[in-house]
Amino acid sequence: MSLDSAEASPSSSRDWFFPSPSFIHSTSNSPQSPNYPRKFSTIPRHSRSSHTDWKPPKTSTFRSVSSSGSAAYGDPKYGRVRRRIELRRREKMAKQEKEDPVLEQKRDVSKAVSGVKTAIGEMGIRDFGQRVKIRWQMASYIAILITAFGSLVHKNFSLHNQVIDLQDQISTMNIRLQACNTSDTFDTISILQEGNHANSEGMGPRLVSVSISFGGMLIFAMMLGLVSDAISEKLDSLRKGRSEVVEQNHTLILGWSDKLGSLLNQLVIANESLGGGIVVVMAERDKEEMELDIAKMEFDFRGTSVICRSGSPLILADLKKVSVSKARAIVVLADDGNADQSDARALRTVLSLTGVKEGLRGHIVVELSDLDNEVLVKLVGGELVETVVAHDVIGRLMIQCARQPGLAQIWEDILGFENCEFYIKRWPQLDGMQFEDVLISFPDAIPCGVKVASRGGKIILNPEDSYVLQGGDEVLVIAEDDDTYAPGALPMVWRGSLAGDFIVPKLTEKILLCGWRRDMEDMIMVLDAFLAPGSELWMFNEVVESERERKLIDGGLDLSRLVNITLVHREGNAVIRRHLESLPLESFDSILILADESVEDSAIQADSRSLATLLLIRDIQAKRLPYREAMVTRGQRGSFSRGSWIGEMQQASDRSVIISEILDPRTKNLLSMSKISDYVLSNELVSMALAMVAEDRQINDVLEELFAEEGNELHIRLAELYLHEGEEMSFYEIILRARQKREIVIGYRLENAERAVINPPNKNERRRWSVKDVFVVITEKE
């Protein structure tokens, strides 16, 4: 068979078989092939149509000749034909190389194939098996070339498609960026909503969208709950008083007792001239309960803010919470109940206050229940502490009021801020002036003493007339407020002389004490110092007589040193009528009803007991009145006339003067309204003293001297000791007349008036006086 016939008959049985390019390409790209690509790039959908006509280039195949022409194949006469065919193949391959640089690799293979064919033509087909081997090698080379070419083309188009996609994305982002910069809010929201999950289509995306929506709502609810809990916790902290007080220059009250209402009322009145102040109360109670109890107190706050906080004064963190270092005064209230436990707690509170790292700006006012513990508290607190012993103050006031009926109202006016009180201030224009002239230099105040700078700031009450004020000295006065007085021009005052012999008779007295107090020994010593020799002190209580002596001796009382009084013991219950009827109630000058030690832990129970005793005594006295009128004469009752105010107070409507000790101020108000008791002394006076010392700690020295057995005290004098009946005088003239006996007149009460006037106005105005009028003076104790 000829070569042309061989080429035209590809289906001949002797034709050599070569794998097609598609077959080679598929096998070479199998996972087992070393040329299998690791990654494939997907051609985008919109760019696939441009590459559908692409096909890999065809490669020429060699067709074998039949075995019958194998001998003629090596004949020389076919050499020209072979060279012509070879030339054509080379030209075709060169043309393909010019069209695509990728065919450079095929050129080398073609050269190799041409060389192989030339060698076969020269050598002749000597061996059939050798030709088959060579043909398979050439087929392998061709398959490798086709695979490499296909991979390169595929990668090229894949990279090209990726570049196109990236360019499209960049263009889209640029368009959106321009839209965000130039469009309004509605367009912006519309653009943003184009990609949310609400536009999802299909079951799967919609399920995902619903899950995302529920998840978002759940997270929002959780965040809203956390915020709500945080706000609720903060409000609860504010409501329960756990927040910190940011105020400064405030008055801090530590503790809670029945004196708090009166104390707050006095502080409110004191701050009224300043437009109001800040009072902080910290106690171991709930803040809401404290605010509710304070709201029930019937008084006007007058611009003062009261802040309540829950906490313990023994914990430094709680003290810091109420800005203790910035307070101008700290008041420590005594707890209701046992006196020793209350004072022990007050002592620990003082220790906590002295341990504040920032230090204290103001002073500490401590209320104590027992006088014996005062030394210990002052030892711990040092110069920062001022003490007010409530039990001792009430006891001394009861004794003074029993001896001078009507003095309780005077003390209420002086201690409270509603009327006139003590103030200390320096006035340089008074330097070099004698105290006698200072007395009449204040139109709206009454000088009572001098704070001497040369003696370390000691306050001297009722100094001598010849004392000359030096530089740095301050004047102690009684005035309505600290900004309502100032020295004026020295007036011309006629001194005059006293109306009569200035001798006050000191008569024996008979006093009854109903009940037993912890400080009974102190009261006995004070009474022994005040009363005239030969006076009697009857003690009626439930304590056995032998036990009384032991308690008095343990308290420090030496019975052998009592000079002016004689103790008379009677045992019985003050709330049982038959026990009281065994006493000569009609013969006593004064009767003091004490809050008994056995029930003093409960203010209500103690007040109920005192009230019952008062009613029984009044009823027994009313039935024995004829006997008293027969046995008691006017001479025995003193030198007071029947129509005078002092006489009426002392006679108490022909009955003994009764002084009742009441612990709860509310009970005191009820008794005052019913007028079944002549005088009622309660813890309200202690609250007034605490408030006054809190406002100015120097006043505590003045009060201690006025309450003590020695030094100066308040007295009520009859007008007949200073003037004649119907004499016309000014208040300044009365002041100068009283100075002849070294007394300072601070007020008066007219014959028909209900209350005394302290620091009267218009002191230089002359008026007509009556001998039945009385004057209130500061004088040395007799």
KOLPAVO-963718 format. One line per 2 residues: number of its first residue (from 1); for each residue x, y, z of C-alpha. Coordinates in steps of 0.02 Angstrom, whole numbers, plus 50000, padded with zeros to 5 digits. Example, Ala and Ser with C-alpha at 12.3 -4.5 7.8 and 13.67 -1.06 7.14 Angstrom:
<nodes>
1 = 50615:49775:50390  50684:49947:50357 .
</nodes>
This chain:
<nodes>
1 = 50000:50000:50000  50065:50173:49957 .
3 = 50093:50310:50081  49948:50411:50013 .
5 = 49834:50267:50031  49897:50240:50204 .
7 = 49858:50419:50251  49687:50406:50177 .
9 = 49644:50249:50273  49652:50289:50457 .
11 = 49544:50139:50497  49668:50014:50430 .
13 = 49708:49869:50542  49892:49911:50537 .
15 = 49869:50093:50586  49958:50146:50745 .
17 = 49846:50204:50886  49882:50372:50973 .
19 = 49774:50438:51113  49671:50590:51070 .
21 = 49715:50756:51152  49552:50758:51252 .
23 = 49593:50587:51321  49769:50637:51366 .
25 = 49706:50798:51445  49577:50707:51551 .
27 = 49700:50579:51613  49834:50705:51649 .
29 = 49714:50806:51755  49662:50660:51862 .
31 = 49703:50666:52048  49838:50531:52021 .
33 = 49926:50632:51888  50074:50736:51944 .
35 = 50012:50877:51835  49844:50886:51922 .
37 = 49816:51068:51973  49801:51103:52160 .
39 = 49674:51243:52143  49548:51288:52008 .
41 = 49478:51462:51979  49297:51467:51930 .
43 = 49259:51570:51777  49120:51696:51815 .
45 = 48951:51663:51741  48944:51824:51642 .
47 = 49116:51791:51561  49096:51609:51509 .
49 = 49010:51641:51343  49164:51726:51272 .
51 = 49267:51567:51293  49149:51432:51231 .
53 = 49232:51424:51057  49404:51395:51125 .
55 = 49484:51225:51085  49659:51163:51113 .
57 = 49767:51161:50955  49773:51000:50859 .
59 = 49933:50905:50845  49983:50804:50697 .
61 = 49985:50615:50709  50088:50490:50616 .
63 = 50000:50355:50527  50090:50193:50505 .
65 = 50106:50104:50344  50053:49930:50318 .
67 = 50171:49790:50342  50166:49750:50161 .
69 = 50249:49915:50118  50380:49906:50251 .
71 = 50510:49844:50131  50477:49982:50010 .
73 = 50483:50110:50149  50671:50112:50153 .
75 = 50692:50119:49966  50794:50270:49905 .
77 = 50669:50317:49777  50552:50371:49913 .
79 = 50682:50489:49988  50620:50639:49888 .
81 = 50442:50608:49945  50496:50594:50125 .
83 = 50596:50755:50116  50449:50846:50038 .
85 = 50333:50785:50175  50459:50832:50305 .
87 = 50477:51007:50230  50291:51034:50234 .
89 = 50280:50980:50414  50420:51099:50463 .
91 = 50337:51244:50372  50173:51206:50461 .
93 = 50258:51199:50629  50352:51361:50598 .
95 = 50189:51446:50554  50110:51385:50714 .
97 = 50260:51446:50815  50240:51620:50745 .
99 = 50056:51623:50793  50077:51570:50975 .
101 = 50235:51583:51083  50173:51439:51182 .
103 = 50217:51319:51039  50403:51341:51074 .
105 = 50398:51187:51177  50315:51092:51034 .
107 = 50454:51145:50918  50582:51054:51020 .
109 = 50472:50902:51024  50444:50913:50836 .
111 = 50630:50922:50807  50652:50771:50913 .
113 = 50515:50681:50820  50588:50734:50653 .
115 = 50757:50670:50706  50678:50508:50761 .
117 = 50585:50493:50596  50743:50534:50497 .
119 = 50836:50402:50593  50699:50279:50562 .
121 = 50700:50324:50378  50886:50306:50367 .
123 = 50896:50152:50468  50740:50077:50398 .
125 = 50619:49991:50503  50729:49852:50557 .
127 = 50634:49799:50704  50447:49816:50733 .
129 = 50459:49815:50922  50587:49957:50921 .
131 = 50470:50069:50820  50325:50036:50936 .
133 = 50431:50089:51084  50484:50251:51001 .
135 = 50306:50292:50951  50243:50272:51132 .
137 = 50382:50385:51196  50334:50520:51072 .
139 = 50151:50502:51123  50198:50526:51305 .
141 = 50296:50683:51265  50151:50752:51167 .
143 = 50028:50714:51309  50141:50805:51432 .
145 = 50153:50955:51319  49965:50962:51294 .
147 = 49933:50948:51481  50056:51087:51521 .
149 = 49982:51197:51387  49804:51167:51448 .
151 = 49851:51206:51628  49935:51369:51578 .
153 = 49788:51424:51475  49665:51379:51613 .
155 = 49764:51475:51744  49779:51622:51628 .
157 = 49594:51636:51601  49558:51606:51787 .
159 = 49672:51749:51840  49597:51859:51706 .
161 = 49423:51825:51773  49476:51864:51951 .
163 = 49549:52030:51897  49385:52072:51811 .
165 = 49286:52028:51969  49399:52135:52077 .
167 = 49380:52281:51960  49192:52261:51966 .
169 = 49194:52261:52156  49304:52415:52163 .
171 = 49186:52504:52045  49036:52455:52152 .
173 = 49121:52516:52314  49168:52680:52233 .
175 = 48989:52706:52179  48924:52669:52356 .
177 = 49055:52784:52434  49003:52925:52321 .
179 = 48822:52891:52359  48857:52899:52548 .
181 = 48948:53065:52531  48823:53151:52418 .
183 = 48652:53077:52452  48538:53123:52597 .
185 = 48494:53018:52747  48351:52928:52664 .
187 = 48459:52873:52518  48593:52815:52638 .
189 = 48471:52710:52737  48403:52638:52576 .
191 = 48576:52587:52518  48615:52508:52684 .
193 = 48453:52411:52684  48490:52333:52515 .
195 = 48605:52207:52597  48513:52162:52758 .
197 = 48443:51992:52794  48262:52050:52777 .
199 = 48277:52036:52587  48332:51856:52594 .
201 = 48243:51733:52481  48223:51547:52502 .
203 = 48184:51440:52652  48362:51422:52714 .
205 = 48408:51607:52708  48243:51654:52786 .
207 = 48271:51535:52931  48441:51613:52957 .
209 = 48361:51786:52949  48230:51740:53079 .
211 = 48364:51666:53192  48468:51824:53178 .
213 = 48316:51931:53218  48271:51830:53373 .
215 = 48453:51830:53427  48463:52018:53408 .
217 = 48305:52042:53509  48370:51925:53643 .
219 = 48535:52018:53656  48444:52185:53661 .
221 = 48330:52121:53799  48480:52060:53898 .
223 = 48569:52227:53880  48410:52320:53927 .
225 = 48392:52209:54081  48571:52241:54134 .
227 = 48550:52429:54116  48384:52423:54209 .
229 = 48462:52320:54351  48607:52442:54364 .
231 = 48490:52591:54375  48378:52502:54501 .
233 = 48528:52456:54608  48589:52635:54607 .
235 = 48417:52702:54655  48403:52570:54790 .
237 = 48573:52623:54856  48516:52804:54862 .
239 = 48352:52755:54943  48436:52650:55078 .
241 = 48567:52781:55116  48722:52692:55056 .
243 = 48782:52833:54945  48917:52957:54996 .
245 = 48878:53131:55059  48971:53264:54961 .
247 = 48926:53408:55077  49050:53503:55183 .
249 = 49040:53622:55331  48888:53526:55392 .
251 = 48831:53466:55562  48846:53278:55583 .
253 = 48738:53182:55708  48790:53004:55750 .
255 = 48659:52894:55831  48472:52899:55859 .
257 = 48375:52937:56019  48221:53027:56080 .
259 = 48323:53188:56091  48350:53195:55903 .
261 = 48190:53290:55867  48229:53430:55989 .
263 = 48410:53435:55931  48360:53453:55749 .
265 = 48236:53589:55792  48369:53691:55882 .
267 = 48495:53670:55741  48363:53723:55614 .
269 = 48327:53882:55714  48514:53918:55732 .
271 = 48541:53904:55543  48392:54011:55497 .
273 = 48493:54172:55498  48612:54093:55372 .
275 = 48472:54045:55253  48476:53864:55308 .
277 = 48611:53734:55332  48650:53550:55309 .
279 = 48622:53421:55446  48675:53241:55415 .
281 = 48607:53101:55526  48689:52929:55524 .
283 = 48619:52787:55628  48603:52599:55620 .
285 = 48427:52610:55552  48348:52603:55381 .
287 = 48356:52768:55290  48172:52765:55243 .
289 = 48120:52738:55424  48228:52882:55483 .
291 = 48159:53000:55351  47981:52947:55396 .
293 = 48010:52980:55581  48088:53149:55546 .
295 = 47943:53195:55432  47825:53163:55578 .
297 = 47914:53293:55685  47806:53448:55695 .
299 = 47925:53591:55656  47975:53696:55505 .
301 = 48145:53658:55432  48167:53840:55377 .
303 = 48283:53805:55233  48389:53674:55322 .
305 = 48414:53509:55233  48418:53349:55336 .
307 = 48510:53203:55253  48495:53027:55324 .
309 = 48620:52887:55300  48623:52709:55364 .
311 = 48785:52654:55443  48884:52623:55601 .
313 = 48992:52760:55680  49114:52623:55729 .
315 = 49159:52586:55547  49280:52707:55463 .
317 = 49205:52673:55291  49034:52728:55352 .
319 = 49110:52883:55433  49195:52926:55269 .
321 = 49027:52905:55182  48955:53052:55280 .
323 = 49109:53163:55251  49156:53163:55435 .
325 = 49321:53252:55401  49229:53401:55323 .
327 = 49097:53424:55458  49106:53581:55564 .
329 = 49032:53491:55716  48999:53309:55762 .
331 = 48867:53264:55891  48871:53089:55967 .
333 = 48703:53045:56044  48688:52924:56188 .
335 = 48589:52767:56154  48427:52735:56244 .
337 = 48448:52599:56374  48586:52550:56494 .
339 = 48698:52696:56542  48862:52600:56550 .
341 = 48834:52517:56381  48786:52684:56305 .
343 = 48942:52770:56370  49050:52624:56314 .
345 = 48982:52641:56138  49011:52829:56143 .
347 = 49191:52796:56193  49218:52678:56045 .
349 = 49139:52807:55930  49262:52939:55990 .
351 = 49405:52817:55957  49341:52790:55780 .
353 = 49328:52978:55751  49505:53009:55812 .
355 = 49566:52873:55692  49506:52962:55534 .
357 = 49660:52983:55423  49604:53147:55346 .
359 = 49582:53225:55518  49432:53320:55584 .
361 = 49390:53499:55541  49263:53522:55680 .
363 = 49246:53474:55863  49155:53326:55941 .
365 = 49009:53346:56061  48977:53186:56158 .
367 = 48821:53154:56260  48858:53042:56410 .
369 = 48740:52959:56533  48856:52941:56682 .
371 = 48967:53078:56752  49100:52951:56803 .
373 = 49138:52912:56620  49171:53093:56572 .
375 = 49355:53087:56619  49387:52933:56512 .
377 = 49305:53007:56357  49403:53170:56374 .
379 = 49561:53069:56396  49531:52980:56230 .
381 = 49467:53128:56130  49583:53260:56198 .
383 = 49552:53439:56146  49430:53387:56009 .
385 = 49296:53329:56132  49163:53424:56228 .
387 = 49052:53322:56343  48873:53350:56402 .
389 = 48817:53231:56540  48629:53225:56517 .
391 = 48590:53145:56685  48696:53271:56778 .
393 = 48622:53421:56685  48444:53369:56723 .
395 = 48485:53334:56906  48566:53503:56935 .
397 = 48426:53595:56845  48297:53505:56952 .
399 = 48386:53561:57110  48400:53742:57052 .
401 = 48218:53746:56996  48160:53668:57159 .
403 = 48245:53806:57259  48194:53945:57137 .
405 = 48026:53909:57057  48014:53984:56884 .
407 = 48196:53957:56840  48153:53816:56719 .
409 = 48072:53939:56597  48226:54051:56608 .
411 = 48340:53906:56564  48230:53857:56418 .
413 = 48243:54034:56349  48432:54043:56369 .
415 = 48475:53869:56308  48357:53871:56159 .
417 = 48392:53966:55998  48214:54031:55986 .
419 = 48248:54178:56101  48414:54241:56166 .
421 = 48571:54139:56193  48757:54158:56229 .
423 = 48879:54223:56097  49064:54264:56105 .
425 = 49145:54390:55987  49291:54509:55984 .
427 = 49263:54696:55971  49427:54793:55948 .
429 = 49341:54961:55979  49310:54908:56160 .
431 = 49495:54883:56201  49546:54990:56350 .
433 = 49367:55006:56415  49316:54951:56590 .
435 = 49189:54810:56605  49068:54928:56694 .
437 = 49059:55034:56538  49051:54882:56425 .
439 = 48890:54829:56513  48795:54980:56443 .
441 = 48882:54986:56272  48769:54860:56183 .
443 = 48591:54918:56146  48538:54745:56086 .
445 = 48639:54630:56200  48689:54607:56381 .
447 = 48874:54574:56418  48899:54434:56544 .
449 = 49085:54398:56542  49253:54412:56456 .
451 = 49362:54285:56368  49534:54336:56428 .
453 = 49668:54310:56297  49811:54331:56421 .
455 = 49746:54183:56523  49739:54060:56379 .
457 = 49563:54103:56324  49482:54071:56493 .
459 = 49304:54137:56507  49270:54240:56663 .
461 = 49087:54260:56706  49034:54418:56797 .
463 = 49207:54499:56810  49245:54650:56917 .
465 = 49191:54822:56858  49371:54882:56857 .
467 = 49430:54749:56734  49499:54833:56577 .
469 = 49483:54743:56409  49650:54705:56329 .
471 = 49699:54665:56151  49632:54496:56099 .
473 = 49496:54490:56232  49322:54437:56178 .
475 = 49155:54484:56255  49025:54356:56309 .
477 = 48848:54421:56283  48667:54364:56283 .
479 = 48588:54414:56117  48453:54360:55997 .
481 = 48577:54310:55861  48760:54330:55820 .
483 = 48726:54465:55690  48595:54566:55784 .
485 = 48707:54661:55904  48854:54780:55901 .
487 = 48927:54908:56023  48859:55083:56012 .
489 = 48892:55252:56089  48912:55252:56276 .
491 = 48749:55322:56352  48734:55434:56504 .
493 = 48659:55328:56644  48622:55379:56823 .
495 = 48684:55249:56944  48583:55286:57099 .
497 = 48585:55181:57257  48503:55021:57314 .
499 = 48329:55033:57389  48367:54937:57546 .
501 = 48480:54816:57635  48540:54690:57506 .
503 = 48527:54536:57615  48435:54381:57554 .
505 = 48386:54270:57700  48436:54088:57685 .
507 = 48300:53982:57766  48295:53797:57803 .
509 = 48201:53690:57678  48120:53520:57675 .
511 = 48136:53427:57511  48068:53256:57457 .
513 = 48153:53148:57324  48036:53016:57250 .
515 = 48134:52880:57160  48316:52829:57144 .
517 = 48443:52890:57016  48615:52826:56973 .
519 = 48692:52992:57023  48597:53009:57187 .
521 = 48760:53044:57281  48797:53191:57165 .
523 = 48625:53267:57195  48646:53249:57383 .
525 = 48814:53340:57379  48742:53481:57273 .
527 = 48593:53501:57390  48709:53505:57540 .
529 = 48804:53647:57459  48648:53748:57414 .
531 = 48531:53724:57564  48538:53814:57730 .
533 = 48599:53723:57885  48463:53619:57967 .
535 = 48375:53573:57805  48302:53400:57782 .
537 = 48313:53286:57629  48185:53146:57627 .
539 = 48223:52998:57513  48073:52890:57465 .
541 = 48107:52740:57352  48105:52550:57344 .
543 = 48290:52528:57385  48321:52450:57556 .
545 = 48396:52574:57680  48553:52472:57709 .
547 = 48576:52453:57522  48558:52640:57499 .
549 = 48703:52680:57613  48812:52553:57523 .
551 = 48769:52628:57352  48800:52805:57413 .
553 = 48968:52758:57487  49017:52662:57329 .
555 = 48971:52817:57229  49095:52922:57327 .
557 = 48982:53004:57456  49050:53029:57631 .
559 = 48897:53039:57743  48999:53113:57884 .
561 = 49043:53265:57778  48863:53320:57753 .
563 = 48849:53488:57843  48687:53573:57798 .
565 = 48563:53431:57769  48500:53280:57862 .
567 = 48451:53123:57767  48283:53044:57809 .
569 = 48251:52873:57730  48080:52803:57689 .
571 = 48052:52642:57594  47903:52618:57478 .
573 = 47833:52619:57304  47795:52792:57233 .
575 = 47650:52728:57128  47557:52648:57274 .
577 = 47440:52768:57362  47451:52696:57537 .
579 = 47640:52709:57533  47629:52893:57484 .
581 = 47499:52928:57618  47627:52877:57750 .
583 = 47728:53032:57705  47693:53210:57766 .
585 = 47668:53273:57588  47588:53435:57646 .
587 = 47745:53488:57741  47874:53484:57601 .
589 = 47933:53644:57520  47980:53553:57359 .
591 = 47951:53379:57291  48063:53309:57154 .
593 = 47992:53161:57056  48140:53070:56979 .
595 = 48144:52947:56835  48179:52789:56934 .
597 = 48335:52690:56892  48236:52528:56878 .
599 = 48136:52591:56728  48251:52723:56650 .
601 = 48292:52606:56504  48115:52636:56440 .
603 = 48069:52819:56424  47883:52781:56407 .
605 = 47879:52671:56561  47979:52796:56664 .
607 = 47866:52940:56611  47711:52839:56651 .
609 = 47777:52803:56825  47820:52986:56854 .
611 = 47648:53040:56793  47559:52919:56910 .
613 = 47662:52979:57058  47622:53160:57015 .
615 = 47435:53129:57009  47434:53034:57174 .
617 = 47533:53167:57266  47421:53306:57201 .
619 = 47266:53214:57257  47335:53178:57432 .
621 = 47390:53359:57452  47219:53424:57404 .
623 = 47137:53322:57542  47264:53379:57674 .
625 = 47260:53563:57628  47169:53622:57788 .
627 = 47301:53540:57895  47440:53626:57797 .
629 = 47359:53798:57815  47353:53772:58002 .
631 = 47532:53712:58020  47626:53819:57896 .
633 = 47641:54007:57914  47698:54137:57793 .
635 = 47856:54168:57892  47912:53991:57871 .
637 = 47889:54004:57683  48012:54146:57664 .
639 = 48010:54333:57636  47906:54332:57476 .
641 = 47740:54424:57479  47581:54330:57441 .
643 = 47545:54423:57280  47722:54411:57209 .
645 = 47765:54295:57065  47895:54202:57167 .
647 = 47771:54180:57308  47641:54107:57192 .
649 = 47767:53988:57117  47831:53934:57286 .
651 = 47659:53913:57361  47596:53827:57202 .
653 = 47416:53869:57244  47443:53827:57427 .
655 = 47529:53664:57386  47710:53609:57375 .
657 = 47808:53647:57218  47828:53487:57117 .
659 = 47966:53464:56990  47941:53315:56873 .
661 = 48080:53234:56772  48013:53179:56603 .
663 = 48120:53086:56477  48008:53100:56324 .
665 = 47979:53281:56264  47807:53231:56199 .
667 = 47752:53187:56376  47819:53353:56434 .
669 = 47708:53446:56312  47554:53352:56373 .
671 = 47592:53392:56555  47622:53575:56515 .
673 = 47456:53589:56426  47359:53501:56566 .
675 = 47445:53609:56700  47443:53469:56827 .
677 = 47627:53495:56865  47711:53658:56913 .
679 = 47873:53628:56817  47927:53492:56700 .
681 = 48108:53461:56656  48142:53344:56511 .
683 = 48279:53289:56394  48231:53437:56284 .
685 = 48346:53545:56391  48488:53423:56357 .
687 = 48455:53435:56171  48463:53624:56183 .
689 = 48630:53614:56273  48698:53494:56141 .
691 = 48644:53610:56000  48721:53762:56084 .
693 = 48888:53675:56113  48885:53608:55934 .
695 = 48867:53786:55868  49004:53855:55982 .
697 = 49107:53741:56091  49162:53886:56204 .
699 = 48986:53896:56276  49011:53729:56361 .
701 = 49128:53810:56489  48993:53940:56528 .
703 = 48859:53808:56554  48970:53700:56663 .
705 = 49002:53847:56780  48818:53893:56789 .
707 = 48772:53712:56831  48912:53683:56956 .
709 = 48904:53706:57144  49036:53843:57141 .
711 = 49057:54000:57039  48911:54095:56963 .
713 = 48731:54042:56939  48562:54108:56883 .
715 = 48450:54183:57017  48280:54262:57026 .
717 = 48276:54421:57133  48131:54525:57194 .
719 = 48120:54701:57124  48108:54775:57299 .
721 = 48293:54739:57321  48337:54865:57185 .
723 = 48201:54999:57183  48055:55078:57273 .
725 = 47874:55055:57231  47825:55160:57080 .
727 = 48003:55217:57046  48038:55265:56866 .
729 = 48201:55196:56797  48280:55129:56638 .
731 = 48346:54953:56622  48524:55021:56610 .
733 = 48503:55105:56779  48445:54941:56856 .
735 = 48598:54855:56782  48714:54982:56863 .
737 = 48624:54970:57031  48642:54781:57031 .
739 = 48829:54801:56997  48845:54871:57173 .
741 = 48824:54690:57230  48918:54621:57080 .
743 = 48765:54552:56994  48721:54562:56809 .
745 = 48536:54586:56773  48491:54494:56611 .
747 = 48301:54509:56613  48143:54536:56711 .
749 = 47964:54477:56731  47823:54597:56767 .
751 = 47694:54564:56900  47554:54510:56784 .
753 = 47660:54436:56643  47665:54250:56603 .
755 = 47846:54239:56547  48008:54328:56585 .
757 = 48092:54444:56459  48277:54408:56431 .
759 = 48383:54545:56349  48242:54671:56338 .
761 = 48242:54802:56199  48249:54991:56229 .
763 = 48362:54974:56379  48383:55162:56396 .
765 = 48195:55194:56401  48129:55242:56573 .
767 = 47975:55155:56644  47883:55134:56808 .
769 = 47919:54975:56907  47829:54880:57044 .
771 = 47905:54794:57194  47808:54638:57142 .
773 = 47911:54626:56984  48061:54509:56982 .
775 = 48232:54516:56898  48340:54375:56828 .
777 = 48524:54397:56874  48691:54310:56861 .
779 = 48776:54311:57030  48900:54215:57132 .
781 = 48834:54065:57224  48789:54102:57404 .
</nodes>
